[in-house]
Amino acid sequence: MAERRKGGTTFAEDSPIERSLGVRNAGLAWSTKPTSAQYFLNRSTDSVRVATVADTFYPVSSLYKVKTTDEDGNMNLSIPGQ
Protein backbone atom coordinates (compact mmCIF):
# COMPACT_ATOMS: atom_id res chain seq x y z
CA MET A 1 0.00 0.00 0.00
CA ALA A 2 1.44 3.40 -0.97
CA GLU A 3 0.50 6.66 0.70
CA ARG A 4 1.30 10.03 -0.89
CA ARG A 5 3.09 12.42 1.44
CA LYS A 6 3.90 16.01 0.71
CA GLY A 7 6.72 15.57 -1.75
CA GLY A 8 7.07 11.79 -1.55
CA THR A 9 5.51 8.35 -1.21
CA THR A 10 5.54 6.01 1.79
CA PHE A 11 5.06 2.28 1.28
CA ALA A 12 3.54 0.35 4.19
CA GLU A 13 2.62 -3.23 5.00
CA ASP A 14 -0.89 -4.30 4.18
CA SER A 15 -1.58 -5.18 7.82
CA PRO A 16 -3.31 -3.58 10.81
CA ILE A 17 -0.04 -2.11 12.13
CA GLU A 18 1.07 -0.76 8.72
CA ARG A 19 4.83 -0.88 9.34
CA SER A 20 6.82 1.21 6.88
CA LEU A 21 8.41 -0.80 4.07
CA GLY A 22 10.05 2.17 2.42
CA VAL A 23 9.93 5.76 1.28
CA ARG A 24 10.44 7.32 -2.13
CA ASN A 25 11.32 10.97 -1.56
CA ALA A 26 10.40 13.88 -3.80
CA GLY A 27 12.62 15.17 -6.56
CA LEU A 28 14.12 13.63 -9.66
CA ALA A 29 17.43 12.77 -7.93
CA TRP A 30 15.65 10.82 -5.16
CA SER A 31 12.90 9.17 -7.21
CA THR A 32 15.23 6.33 -8.21
CA LYS A 33 16.71 5.94 -4.70
CA PRO A 34 13.99 4.72 -2.33
CA THR A 35 14.69 3.73 1.27
CA SER A 36 13.53 0.33 2.49
CA ALA A 37 12.86 -1.58 5.72
CA GLN A 38 12.61 -5.31 6.38
CA TYR A 39 11.50 -6.98 9.60
CA PHE A 40 12.89 -10.21 11.09
CA LEU A 41 13.04 -12.24 14.31
CA ASN A 42 16.37 -13.17 15.87
CA ARG A 43 17.86 -16.56 14.95
CA SER A 44 20.07 -18.92 16.92
CA THR A 45 23.05 -17.73 14.84
CA ASP A 46 22.53 -14.11 16.01
CA SER A 47 23.65 -14.88 19.60
CA VAL A 48 22.23 -11.68 21.15
CA ARG A 49 23.44 -11.50 24.76
CA VAL A 50 21.27 -10.40 27.67
CA ALA A 51 23.20 -7.36 28.96
CA THR A 52 22.58 -7.98 32.65
CA VAL A 53 23.38 -11.71 32.81
CA ALA A 54 26.76 -13.19 31.87
CA ASP A 55 26.74 -15.94 29.20
CA THR A 56 22.97 -15.71 28.73
CA PHE A 57 21.38 -15.16 25.33
CA TYR A 58 17.90 -14.10 24.26
CA PRO A 59 15.77 -17.05 23.12
CA VAL A 60 15.34 -17.59 19.38
CA SER A 61 12.48 -15.57 17.85
CA SER A 62 12.09 -13.37 20.95
CA LEU A 63 13.53 -10.15 19.43
CA TYR A 64 12.47 -8.12 16.40
CA LYS A 65 15.21 -6.99 14.04
CA VAL A 66 14.79 -4.17 11.54
CA LYS A 67 17.07 -3.93 8.51
CA THR A 68 16.94 -0.51 6.85
CA THR A 69 18.59 0.65 3.65
CA ASP A 70 19.07 4.36 2.95
CA GLU A 71 19.01 6.19 -0.40
CA ASP A 72 22.67 5.35 -1.05
CA GLY A 73 22.31 1.62 -0.35
CA ASN A 74 23.85 1.72 3.15
CA MET A 75 22.33 -0.96 5.40
CA ASN A 76 21.68 -0.78 9.16
CA LEU A 77 20.49 -3.59 11.41
CA SER A 78 18.79 -2.60 14.69
CA ILE A 79 16.85 -4.22 17.51
CA PRO A 80 14.25 -1.61 18.54
CA GLY A 81 13.48 -1.25 22.24
CA GLN A 82 16.61 -3.08 23.41
Backbone bond lengths (Angstrom), bond angles and torsions (degrees), N, CA, C in turn:
res aa  C-N    CA-C-N  psi(-1)  N-CA   C-N-CA  omega(-1)  CA-C   N-CA-C  phi
1 M - - - 1.455 - - 1.527 108.07 -
2 A 1.316 117.85 130.24 1.462 122.37 179.36 1.522 109.37 -110.45
3 E 1.303 115.39 140.09 1.459 121.19 178.90 1.518 108.06 -124.71
4 R 1.335 117.37 126.59 1.464 121.17 179.35 1.519 109.10 -75.57
5 R 1.321 115.59 128.52 1.456 121.98 172.50 1.519 106.79 -109.79
6 K 1.306 115.95 166.48 1.454 118.68 175.82 1.526 107.85 -60.79
7 G 1.314 116.09 108.62 1.439 120.53 176.95 1.511 116.30 86.21
8 G 1.331 119.58 3.33 1.457 119.42 -179.65 1.513 112.09 -166.60
9 T 1.333 115.51 -177.19 1.456 121.64 -179.34 1.518 109.34 -130.10
10 T 1.331 117.14 133.67 1.455 122.75 175.43 1.519 108.50 -108.21
11 F 1.319 116.05 133.63 1.458 121.75 177.48 1.520 107.96 -106.19
12 A 1.336 116.71 129.55 1.463 121.15 -177.02 1.519 110.37 -128.14
13 E 1.336 114.91 158.07 1.459 120.99 175.42 1.519 110.35 -59.87
14 D 1.292 115.53 149.62 1.461 120.14 173.10 1.528 107.19 -90.72
15 S 1.332 115.36 71.83 1.466 121.95 -178.85 1.526 108.01 -147.63
16 P 1.316 118.17 168.01 1.465 120.19 -179.63 1.528 114.08 -60.31
17 I 1.338 118.27 -29.50 1.470 118.76 -178.57 1.520 113.03 -90.73
18 E 1.325 118.04 -11.83 1.468 123.59 174.55 1.530 114.08 45.08
19 R 1.348 116.56 54.15 1.469 119.56 176.29 1.525 109.34 -63.76
20 S 1.322 115.98 145.17 1.459 121.14 179.46 1.526 110.10 -68.67
21 L 1.323 116.50 132.32 1.456 121.93 174.98 1.518 111.61 -104.61
22 G 1.327 116.28 -13.43 1.452 119.75 178.46 1.505 112.62 164.57
23 V 1.327 114.00 168.47 1.461 121.68 -179.88 1.524 108.35 -137.39
24 R 1.311 116.04 135.41 1.463 121.52 170.76 1.523 105.58 -112.29
25 N 1.329 115.67 111.43 1.459 120.93 -175.96 1.520 111.91 -78.06
26 A 1.315 115.35 164.78 1.465 121.94 -178.43 1.519 110.67 -72.77
27 G 1.305 115.21 158.47 1.456 121.48 175.48 1.510 111.78 99.77
28 L 1.305 116.13 146.53 1.453 122.19 -177.60 1.530 111.92 -60.74
29 A 1.327 117.63 -40.70 1.465 121.22 -178.06 1.524 111.86 -64.98
30 W 1.331 117.80 -31.14 1.466 121.38 -176.30 1.522 112.89 -95.61
31 S 1.325 118.56 -15.25 1.458 120.71 -174.35 1.530 113.04 -63.97
32 T 1.319 117.08 -23.73 1.465 120.56 178.20 1.521 112.63 -100.43
33 K 1.351 117.34 6.77 1.457 121.90 -178.02 1.533 110.64 -127.81
34 P 1.323 117.48 69.82 1.471 118.57 -179.86 1.529 111.40 -74.38
35 T 1.321 116.62 156.42 1.456 121.35 170.30 1.524 107.26 -90.48
36 S 1.333 117.04 161.78 1.457 118.82 178.33 1.525 110.26 -144.68
37 A 1.324 115.90 159.82 1.467 122.46 176.36 1.522 108.44 -140.31
38 Q 1.328 115.27 139.05 1.462 122.10 176.04 1.521 107.39 -128.44
39 Y 1.318 116.53 149.04 1.461 121.78 -175.70 1.521 110.25 -121.24
40 F 1.347 115.99 134.17 1.457 122.34 -177.06 1.527 110.05 -138.17
41 L 1.337 115.79 168.50 1.461 122.75 168.36 1.526 107.26 -107.73
42 N 1.341 116.37 153.77 1.463 118.43 179.10 1.524 111.15 -67.04
43 R 1.335 115.16 149.44 1.466 122.45 179.59 1.530 108.97 -112.07
44 S 1.301 116.85 169.35 1.462 120.65 178.72 1.527 110.91 -63.03
45 T 1.321 118.11 -29.65 1.465 121.50 179.89 1.529 113.17 -75.18
46 D 1.342 118.13 -11.81 1.468 120.93 179.67 1.522 112.11 -75.02
47 S 1.324 118.67 -32.63 1.467 123.62 178.13 1.529 112.67 48.07
48 V 1.328 117.24 59.00 1.463 122.00 179.24 1.524 108.24 -84.44
49 R 1.325 116.24 116.90 1.467 121.13 -177.31 1.521 112.01 -78.33
50 V 1.340 115.46 145.76 1.459 121.65 170.56 1.527 105.40 -78.87
51 A 1.329 117.63 122.25 1.463 121.42 -171.53 1.527 114.09 -63.86
52 T 1.313 117.96 -28.40 1.461 119.89 -174.51 1.521 114.46 -94.17
53 V 1.328 117.95 -7.13 1.465 121.17 -176.93 1.527 109.36 -127.91
54 A 1.328 116.68 123.09 1.464 120.68 -178.98 1.525 111.09 -65.97
55 D 1.319 116.42 140.46 1.471 124.30 177.04 1.524 113.99 54.27
56 T 1.317 117.38 31.01 1.459 122.10 175.90 1.525 108.14 -118.46
57 F 1.327 115.59 137.10 1.461 120.86 -178.12 1.520 109.73 -119.54
58 Y 1.334 115.87 153.68 1.462 120.20 174.78 1.526 109.06 -66.35
59 P 1.322 117.66 142.81 1.465 120.35 177.55 1.540 110.97 -63.20
60 V 1.308 115.74 152.81 1.464 122.10 177.43 1.528 109.58 -58.47
61 S 1.307 116.59 140.00 1.474 124.99 178.76 1.522 113.84 64.07
62 S 1.335 118.46 23.98 1.462 120.42 178.75 1.532 112.03 -103.61
63 L 1.323 118.47 -8.26 1.466 122.37 179.66 1.523 110.09 -122.72
64 Y 1.333 115.80 144.15 1.460 121.09 172.79 1.517 108.28 -91.79
65 K 1.316 115.94 137.66 1.455 121.97 174.24 1.521 107.74 -116.44
66 V 1.328 116.19 142.21 1.462 121.09 177.36 1.525 107.99 -123.01
67 K 1.316 116.13 122.26 1.459 121.79 176.75 1.519 107.23 -105.10
68 T 1.337 116.87 117.71 1.461 121.13 179.13 1.521 109.32 -113.39
69 T 1.318 114.93 149.71 1.458 122.20 176.47 1.518 107.55 -128.29
70 D 1.335 116.83 126.57 1.464 119.89 -178.24 1.528 110.85 -85.81
71 E 1.326 116.42 -176.39 1.465 122.44 -175.57 1.530 113.01 -61.04
72 D 1.318 117.29 -25.55 1.458 121.59 -178.36 1.522 113.11 -96.90
73 G 1.336 117.53 6.42 1.455 121.12 177.60 1.521 114.50 87.13
74 N 1.345 117.79 6.64 1.461 120.92 178.04 1.518 109.54 -76.32
75 M 1.350 116.89 130.67 1.462 121.32 -177.86 1.523 111.35 -102.30
76 N 1.350 115.61 147.10 1.456 122.90 176.81 1.517 107.99 -136.57
77 L 1.315 116.83 134.38 1.455 121.94 177.27 1.520 108.08 -113.54
78 S 1.332 117.65 125.04 1.465 121.15 -178.66 1.518 110.61 -133.55
79 I 1.336 114.93 158.57 1.452 122.08 174.95 1.529 105.42 -120.13
80 P 1.341 117.58 95.29 1.459 120.78 -175.88 1.531 112.40 -61.49
81 G 1.316 115.81 141.62 1.458 121.45 175.01 1.516 113.87 79.83
82 Q 1.309 118.61 5.67 1.470 120.88 -179.99 1.507 109.60 -113.60
